[in-house]
Amino acid sequence: MKIPSSALIAAIAAGLLSLASLAAAAQDTPAPKDEPDTVILSDTLHYDDVNKTSTFTGNVILTRGAMTLRGDKLVTREDAQGNQFGTATADKGRVVTIRQENPEKFETIIATGLQADYAGSSGDITLTGQATVTRLICGQAFDNVRGARIIYHEKSGTYEAFGGQNSAAAGGRVRSLAQPQSRIDQAIARCKAKKAGRS
């Protein structure tokens, strides 16, 4: 089911585009000077220079600027054309979690799934299995999409959500909740007032 563009597209983009950096993080590709450093912590790392792959396992924590990814395994690779790919997975009973902070907007994006993939050739980012994307404003959930699979198409700025037997929504369906922008604006104004009161 194709979902039309909405405020949540920006939330998905902010939270998931960080996967693009996963593939670059462990490769020889230098990051532009204005991009933040990427730090990956794990119990083990296996780098294969011939195949241009890096495999991080065990309590993987990737941090890049205000984004943090947590999973049990992260595999990155680069193809012959220089396209970068990354796959983060979770062990049974756990999920991959991507958290993106945007303090200027009092916003936090939290995306979860059993697997998160980035394909540099298409620019697509896919969450698979118990997939959710939630946008919080001042710690309160405002927008949410749940499904078996959520795909963000970076090049077109659109996303799709699909139901199925491994959906995070009841009955294997897709569930989407988007708040009116006026409520979001009011929540941001309340946060600004609280912050100003503490200063």
N, C-alpha and C positions, 0 to 999 in steps of 0.2 A: 504494500500500500504506500503510495507516494504521498508525502505530507507537504502541503505548501509552506513556503517560507514564513517564518514567524520570529518573534523575539528569541525563541529558544535556539534558533539556528546559530545566532551569535554565541550563545552559551556553549553549545556543542563545539563550535569552532575553537573558542578560547580554551576549553578543557581538553579537547582531543588533538588539536593541531600540534600540541607539544609532542605527540608521538612521532612527528616528522623528525624531531631532534634525536629520537632514540637511535635511528639508524646511523646518523652522522656522528653521534657521541663516541662510538667505539671504533670508528673507521679513521682512516688517515685524512679525511676531508676536514680542512680547517674551517672553523666557524668564523663568520664575519666578525669584525672587531666590536661591533655594537651589540652582539648577542651575548647573553650571560653564559658563564661556564656551566658545563654539565658534569655532575658528580654522580657516579654509580657505585653504590656499596653492595656487596654480595658476599656469600660464603666462598664461592669459587668463580673463576673466570677462565675460559678457554678461548684463545684467539687463534684463528686459522688464517694466516697471511695469504696462502695460495687461493683459498676460496672466499676470502674477504668476509669472514663471519666472526662474530664474537658471541659467546654464550655465557651469560651470567646466571648462576643458580644459587638458591638459598637466600631467603629473606632479602630479595632485591629491592633496593630503594634508589630510584633515580630522582635527582633534584636538578632543576634547570630554572633559575630565576624563581618565580613564584609558583612553579608547578612541581608537584611531587607525584611520582608513580610508584606504587607498591605492588609487587607480585612475587611469585616463587621462582619464575624463570623469565629471562629476557634474551631473545636471539635477534641480532642485527646482522644485516648483510647488504652488500652493494653489488649490482649487476655490472656487466661489461660496459653499459652505456652510462654508468655513474648514478643510476636510479637507486635510491636507498629504501630499505624495507626493514620493518621492525615488528616483532611479535612478542607480546607479554602474555604469560599464562599463569594460572593459579592452580595449586594442588586441590584435590578433592575436598569439598566442604568450604572452600575459600573463594575469594574473588580478586581480580585485579582492580585496583582503585587508582584513579587519576584525580588529583585535587589541584585546582587552579585558583589562586587568590587574585583578586583585583581590588585592592584596598581603596583606590580612588572612587570606585562605584559601590563600595561596601558589599562586594559581590564575591561569592565563592561558587565554583562549579565543581560538582563531584560526579564523576562517571565511573560506573562499575560494570564488570562483566567477567565471565569465565576466561575470556581471551580478548585482547586488544591488538589490532593489526594496523600498520600503516604501509601503504603501497606508494612509493615515490613516483612510479610511472604514471599512475592515474591521479594521485593526490587524494585517494580515498582513505578514510579512516573508518574501521569497522570494529564495533563491540559485538561480541557473540556470546550467547548463553547468559540468561538472567540479566540482560542489558538494561541499564538505567542511566539517565543523565538528569541531574537535578541542579537547578540554580537557586542558591540561597542569597537573600539580601539581609544583612545584619543578623545572620544565623537562622533566619526563618525561610523555610522552603516556599518558593513562589512558582517556579515552572518545573515540570517533570515529564519525562517520556520514559515509558517502560515497554519492553518487548523482548523477543528472542534474539533479535539482531537489530542494531542501529548502525546505519552507514551515513557518514558525512562526506559529501562530494565537495572537496575544497575548491575545485576549479569553477563549479557552477554556483557555489554558495547554497546548495540545497541539501536536504537530508531525507532519508527514508527510514521507516521503522517497520519491522515485520513481526508478526505473531508466530506462534509455533509451540511445540510441546515444551520447549525450554524457555518460555517467556517469563519475564519478571512480573507480568500482569496476570490477573486471574483469568482462567478459562483459555489460556494460550493466546490471548488477544493483545493488541497494542493499546496502551492507555496513554493519553496525552493530556496534560493539564497546563494551561497557560493563563496567567493572571493578566488583567488589563494593565496597560502601562501606567495608568493613573495611580493604581495601588502600589506599584513598584516605586514610582516617584515619591509617593507619600512615605513609604518605608525608608527610602534614602534620606528624605528630609528629616525624619525622626532621628535617624542615626547621626546625621550631621549636627542636629541640635544637642543630642546626648554628648557627642564628642566635644562640641564647643563648651558645654556646661562643665566638662571635666578639666578643660584647659585653664 
